[in-house]
Amino acid sequence: MLTIEKLKEYGADTDEGLKRCMGNEALYLRLAAMADQQPEFQELESLIKDNDLKSAFHAAHSLKGVFGNLAITPLYDRLCEITELLRSETPADYESLVIDIMKFKDKYSSICQ
């Protein structure tokens, strides 16, 4: 079961996340748990493998918004990095970036259970 303590240990800024949910802890935890199920994670992985960087930008940007709004910093920071690289079409090792994101996503998934 996801708790504020688990989110703090993960590195989330729970004070900020709770503020954005007007102090409603139940709402914040429900939204944080739902964030783990975002289909854009698999889409991002697939789009990068297919070298569809324009569509990958949209998937990364969507995820960045979700995790930014919830102040789940470890994923948000990595999603910011890949989003900005994709936005500017900067050559990068996108597959390595996605592998890193998925490691943090897997850790996040483990605390959501």
ABEGO torsion letter per residue (X at the ends): XBBAAAAAAAGBBAAAAAAAAGGBAAAAAAAAAAAAABAAAAAAAAAAAAGBAAAAAAAAAAAAAAAAAAGBAAAAAAAAAAAAAAAAGBBBBAAAAAAAAAAAAAAAAAAAX
